[in-house]
Amino acid sequence: MSDKLVEYILEINANPELLEKHMDNPAESASDYGLPAEDVELIANDDKEAIKKRLESQNYDVKGMMLALHS
Amino acid sequence: MEKKGSLDVVGIGLRAGGDVCVSAKAYIEQADTVLIVVPDSFSKNWLATLNSNVQDLTNLYQQGKSRAKTYHEMTQKIVDEVKSGQKVCAVFYGHPGVFVNASHQAIKSLKSEGFRAQMLPGISAEDWLFSDLNIDPGTHGCMSIEATQFLLYERPHDIYAYTILWQIGLIGDHTLALSKTNQYHQGLTLLKSKLLRDFPLDHELIIYEASTLSIISPRIERLSLNELTDVKLTAASTLVIPPISDAPFNLEILAALNLSKDDIKEPLKIDE
């Protein structure tokens, strides 16, 4: 996977130790993982909406929402 | 004898890479064709690392088109791929059988024609809700229903159980085309009136939105029933209505069983 930030967040989703390290010191954790400086800054700023946008992980768009068909 | 071509339907939960179970991941990796319905590029990109033959079925969505038609087309695409002899893995976010029409329809259709088809469970938004809100549905029971359905139909409401109203941000939209997105105020006003038949104005409610990234906390916003019409909702919002109180005993049943209220409570006591 070429996008290091995507790789980092995917790893955090599945790796509790990395999640703990990230929660303790997000910037240091991101830097140690090898993220480029601009993405380390994004993480350090803790702008959650910006992170979601950068990851294309917005789930507020209803386009992909599944709707129940009433019986 | 089962025909060539098969279907395994799996769910990847809400957190890409973290919620998927071991066997579901293996079905994705080992499939000839992977047909996916996931809500974001983040999840899609992860799936593309597991199998090089991924096809995105969300392309079938169109603005103004009824979801009933879209889900029929998704079903048909899945069925056609299996009938062409492919080992197909259909991937949905969350649980693949919860609020998902195409998965159930495809399995029914293929099984009726002699193909092997199965569904594996996945971690749903409801599973995350129970974890994040520290709620055990076994303590009081639970009524889990889509919000518009709760509003439109006359049906018993068990106020002594947890009530979970899904897609509260779309309440009142009956179109299946998402044509009233963010126009939930009228629906909320009607819901508030309905709930006020049974609950006091200060009854605590919870707005919940599961998190799809481990580094971001879920939305857990507590408010009173009186504040319900002022809350800002999104498409991902769920409304949780806690029980009004413990349920009253059915005294006729207790008498028939020759039991007292204390008899029922006694096994719950812990001597320390």
HADDOCK unambig.tbl for C-alpha pairs under 7 A between the chains (distance, minus, plus):
assign (segid A and resid 10 and name CA) (segid B and resid 16 and name CA) 6.52 0.50 0.50
assign (segid A and resid 10 and name CA) (segid B and resid 17 and name CA) 5.71 0.50 0.50
assign (segid A and resid 12 and name CA) (segid B and resid 214 and name CA) 6.67 0.50 0.50
assign (segid A and resid 13 and name CA) (segid B and resid 15 and name CA) 6.38 0.50 0.50
assign (segid A and resid 13 and name CA) (segid B and resid 16 and name CA) 6.94 0.50 0.50
assign (segid A and resid 13 and name CA) (segid B and resid 17 and name CA) 6.21 0.50 0.50
assign (segid A and resid 13 and name CA) (segid B and resid 18 and name CA) 4.76 0.50 0.50
assign (segid A and resid 13 and name CA) (segid B and resid 213 and name CA) 6.54 0.50 0.50
assign (segid A and resid 13 and name CA) (segid B and resid 214 and name CA) 5.28 0.50 0.50
assign (segid A and resid 14 and name CA) (segid B and resid 17 and name CA) 6.02 0.50 0.50
assign (segid A and resid 14 and name CA) (segid B and resid 18 and name CA) 4.14 0.50 0.50
assign (segid A and resid 48 and name CA) (segid B and resid 216 and name CA) 6.94 0.50 0.50
assign (segid A and resid 55 and name CA) (segid B and resid 42 and name CA) 5.94 0.50 0.50
assign (segid A and resid 56 and name CA) (segid B and resid 40 and name CA) 6.22 0.50 0.50
assign (segid A and resid 56 and name CA) (segid B and resid 41 and name CA) 5.47 0.50 0.50
assign (segid A and resid 56 and name CA) (segid B and resid 42 and name CA) 5.69 0.50 0.50
assign (segid A and resid 57 and name CA) (segid B and resid 40 and name CA) 5.30 0.50 0.50
assign (segid A and resid 57 and name CA) (segid B and resid 41 and name CA) 6.46 0.50 0.50
assign (segid A and resid 57 and name CA) (segid B and resid 42 and name CA) 5.42 0.50 0.50
assign (segid A and resid 58 and name CA) (segid B and resid 40 and name CA) 6.53 0.50 0.50
assign (segid A and resid 59 and name CA) (segid B and resid 39 and name CA) 6.40 0.50 0.50
assign (segid A and resid 59 and name CA) (segid B and resid 40 and name CA) 6.82 0.50 0.50
assign (segid A and resid 59 and name CA) (segid B and resid 236 and name CA) 6.98 0.50 0.50
assign (segid A and resid 60 and name CA) (segid B and resid 234 and name CA) 6.27 0.50 0.50
assign (segid A and resid 60 and name CA) (segid B and resid 235 and name CA) 5.59 0.50 0.50
assign (segid A and resid 60 and name CA) (segid B and resid 236 and name CA) 6.08 0.50 0.50
assign (segid A and resid 62 and name CA) (segid B and resid 235 and name CA) 6.04 0.50 0.50
assign (segid A and resid 64 and name CA) (segid B and resid 38 and name CA) 6.90 0.50 0.50
assign (segid A and resid 64 and name CA) (segid B and resid 39 and name CA) 4.86 0.50 0.50
assign (segid A and resid 64 and name CA) (segid B and resid 58 and name CA) 6.59 0.50 0.50
assign (segid A and resid 65 and name CA) (segid B and resid 39 and name CA) 6.97 0.50 0.50
assign (segid A and resid 66 and name CA) (segid B and resid 99 and name CA) 5.97 0.50 0.50
assign (segid A and resid 66 and name CA) (segid B and resid 100 and name CA) 6.27 0.50 0.50
assign (segid A and resid 67 and name CA) (segid B and resid 99 and name CA) 6.02 0.50 0.50
assign (segid A and resid 67 and name CA) (segid B and resid 176 and name CA) 6.98 0.50 0.50
assign (segid A and resid 68 and name CA) (segid B and resid 99 and name CA) 5.03 0.50 0.50
assign (segid A and resid 68 and name CA) (segid B and resid 100 and name CA) 6.99 0.50 0.50
assign (segid A and resid 70 and name CA) (segid B and resid 149 and name CA) 6.99 0.50 0.50
